[in-house]
Amino acid sequence: MNYTWRNIILAPFSWLYGLITAVRNWLYDRGILSSRSFNLPVISIGNLAVGGTGKTPHVEFILNLLKPGKKIAILSRGYKRKTKGFVLADKNSNSKIIGDEPFQIFSKHRDVIVAVDEKRVHGLEKLCEIYPDLQVVILDDAFQHRQINPGLSILLTDFSNLYTRDSLLPGGNLRESKKGSKRADILIITKCPVNISPIEMRLIEKEVKIKPHQSLFFSSYIYDEIKPVFPDYISEKMTYNKIKKTKTGVLLVAGIVSPQPIVEQINQYANSLQTLFFKDHHTFQQQDLRLIENKLNKMADQEKIMLVTEKDAARIVSMAYFPESLKSVIYTIPIRVKILHDQEQIFTDKIISYVAEDSRNN
């Protein structure tokens, strides 16, 4: 790991933070603090680093593996929502009520139960109470929430910033020690190049040092055709090929940790690309929207559109003050997860086998 001035200056605070999290994990490991188990399959998806590993696309990927035929619930804390306690998503929900990522999932999977609760045990108890026939629960961003003992724990780490090369908060981005990775049953290296070589994979496997009980997979993103955020405002839909054919200018607006893969995707089609990046989970204020409008208007292209991520779109559709002038030109970029090197069936079998076995045992 290459140490920066941030690492060095904040080292004492990182050491203190590491001590606190180590003591907490030790208490759970020794049973002094108890973890609750539930009588149904519970899959936890999380990471050691703060944000940016692709949790939501992987939640959706697993969701699609288990559908149809299963009554599934997603439970999240609902980061940055304006509500408190247990909230069940319904037709009146938006990103302010349940958070942008749960709302993104709910918008695309209306047949799935989506709930948020900062107290995960309470949230899962409520779900089991409301839906006694519930068959599977997926815990989103729950690797550090040890009050629940999941039956299957999946840990994600970004190909471009493996947890093995990071350090503890606040000097680095890790929520807990790298040793915490041993709790995972499955480790996924996310956002890999589609053409990652077997040699690169072996080097990473050696670096992360998976345990005998763990399985290692590599995943990448597939970018689907762009979709209008406000379909009612679009008279003629734009596509990637149409962007290229008509030399349409693109303004990419993104509030995510690592937008570079999206930039590379759009560059394959856009003759003219400009970007405007914000911090992760950014709530667009009116001054931000004026900035976006001005930047779009100053682009010299005859045809131009605005592209946002699905997470940003979830916030935007919940905004009462989003400009009418932008609704006819704003599109989102859907993404899907692909497990690389012909390992997808093996991964699928592991998920389905766990759910089937746990259901039988309960």
TAZIHU-V350048 format. One record per pair of residues at least 24 apart in sequence whose ideal C-beta (glycine too) atoms are under 6 Angstrom apart, sorted by the first residue. I is the first residue (numbers start at 1). J is the second residue. D is the distance in whole Angstrom. If there is no record, write none. Layout:
((I & J & D) (I & J & D))
This chain:
((1 & 165 & 5) (6 & 171 & 6) (7 & 167 & 6) (7 & 171 & 4) (10 & 170 & 5) (10 & 171 & 4) (11 & 171 & 6) (13 & 170 & 5) (14 & 168 & 4) (14 & 171 & 4) (17 & 168 & 6) (17 & 169 & 5) (18 & 168 & 5) (18 & 177 & 6) (21 & 176 & 4) (28 & 146 & 5) (35 & 146 & 6) (35 & 149 & 4) (36 & 121 & 5) (36 & 148 & 6) (37 & 149 & 5) (39 & 362 & 4) (40 & 362 & 6) (41 & 136 & 5) (41 & 151 & 5) (41 & 355 & 5) (41 & 358 & 4) (42 & 137 & 5) (42 & 150 & 5) (42 & 151 & 5) (43 & 138 & 5) (43 & 152 & 5) (44 & 139 & 4) (44 & 142 & 5) (44 & 150 & 4) (44 & 153 & 5) (45 & 154 & 5) (46 & 141 & 5) (46 & 142 & 5) (46 & 143 & 3) (47 & 156 & 5) (48 & 163 & 4) (48 & 174 & 5) (48 & 175 & 6) (48 & 180 & 6) (49 & 163 & 6) (49 & 166 & 6) (49 & 173 & 4) (49 & 174 & 6) (50 & 173 & 5) (51 & 257 & 5) (51 & 280 & 5) (52 & 158 & 6) (52 & 257 & 3) (52 & 258 & 5) (53 & 156 & 4) (53 & 158 & 5) (53 & 190 & 5) (54 & 190 & 4) (54 & 191 & 6) (55 & 141 & 6) (56 & 101 & 5) (57 & 335 & 6) (57 & 337 & 5) (58 & 337 & 6) (59 & 138 & 6) (59 & 140 & 5) (61 & 337 & 4) (65 & 348 & 5) (65 & 351 & 5) (66 & 136 & 6) (70 & 135 & 5) (70 & 136 & 5) (71 & 133 & 6) (71 & 134 & 5) (71 & 135 & 5) (72 & 112 & 5) (72 & 136 & 5) (73 & 113 & 4) (73 & 127 & 5) (73 & 134 & 6) (73 & 137 & 5) (74 & 105 & 6) (74 & 114 & 5) (74 & 138 & 5) (74 & 140 & 6) (75 & 115 & 5) (75 & 123 & 5) (75 & 137 & 6) (75 & 139 & 5) (76 & 102 & 5) (76 & 116 & 5) (76 & 140 & 4) (77 & 118 & 5) (78 & 102 & 6) (78 & 116 & 3) (80 & 281 & 5) (86 & 117 & 4) (86 & 123 & 5) (86 & 126 & 5) (87 & 116 & 5) (88 & 115 & 5) (89 & 114 & 4) (94 & 318 & 4) (95 & 314 & 5) (95 & 315 & 5) (95 & 318 & 4) (96 & 318 & 6) (100 & 311 & 5) (100 & 314 & 4) (100 & 315 & 5) (103 & 314 & 5) (104 & 310 & 5) (104 & 311 & 6) (104 & 314 & 4) (120 & 145 & 5) (120 & 148 & 5) (121 & 147 & 5) (121 & 148 & 6) (136 & 355 & 6) (144 & 175 & 6) (151 & 358 & 5) (152 & 185 & 5) (152 & 354 & 5) (153 & 183 & 6) (153 & 184 & 5) (153 & 185 & 5) (154 & 186 & 5) (155 & 181 & 6) (155 & 184 & 4) (155 & 187 & 5) (156 & 188 & 5) (156 & 190 & 5) (158 & 190 & 6) (158 & 191 & 5) (159 & 189 & 5) (159 & 191 & 5) (159 & 192 & 4) (164 & 207 & 5) (164 & 208 & 6) (182 & 211 & 6) (186 & 215 & 5) (187 & 214 & 6) (187 & 216 & 5) (188 & 217 & 5) (188 & 219 & 5) (189 & 218 & 5) (190 & 219 & 5) (192 & 218 & 5) (192 & 220 & 5) (194 & 220 & 5) (217 & 339 & 6) (217 & 343 & 6) (217 & 347 & 5) (218 & 340 & 5) (219 & 337 & 5) (219 & 339 & 5) (220 & 338 & 5) (220 & 340 & 6) (221 & 335 & 5) (222 & 336 & 5) (222 & 338 & 5) (223 & 265 & 5) (223 & 333 & 6) (223 & 335 & 6) (224 & 334 & 4) (226 & 331 & 4) (226 & 333 & 6) (227 & 332 & 6) (228 & 331 & 6) (229 & 313 & 5) (229 & 330 & 5) (229 & 332 & 5) (230 & 327 & 4) (233 & 327 & 4) (233 & 328 & 4) (238 & 305 & 6) (240 & 269 & 5) (243 & 269 & 5) (243 & 270 & 6) (244 & 269 & 4) (246 & 303 & 5) (247 & 271 & 4) (248 & 303 & 4) (249 & 299 & 5) (249 & 301 & 3) (249 & 304 & 4) (250 & 307 & 6) (251 & 296 & 5) (251 & 306 & 5) (252 & 307 & 5) (253 & 292 & 6) (253 & 308 & 5) (254 & 309 & 5) (255 & 282 & 3) (255 & 312 & 5) (256 & 280 & 6) (256 & 309 & 6) (272 & 301 & 5) (286 & 321 & 6) (289 & 323 & 6) (305 & 329 & 5) (305 & 331 & 6) (306 & 330 & 5) (307 & 331 & 5) (307 & 333 & 6) (308 & 332 & 6))
